[in-house]
Amino acid sequence: MKFDDIEEIITISDVNAETKIKYQSFEVIEEIKDYFFFKLKTGERLIIPKRAINNQEDFADEIRNFQKNCRIDCLKELDWKWK
């Protein structure tokens, strides 16, 4: 996952595909203990498992910058559990 502040897009890629999403498409970021959920204005969510993030500190900085640039909320429920 790569945040591009100049083009205002997030690029998500893996071995088989690449997706680009404009910053303006995001509504909110939700964080629980093991996952980040990026909610799009369409109602869809991009789900990032924290275990897949190589550098947690760099990713947290990117999230803060993204949140600031997009002026979107970040909801944290770190004690939330599946029932």
Secondary structure, DSSP 8 states (H G I E B T S, - for coil): -EEETTTTEEEEE-SS-EEEEEGGGEEEEEEESSEEEEEETTS-EEEEEGGG-S-HHHHHHHHHHHHHHHT-EEEEETT----
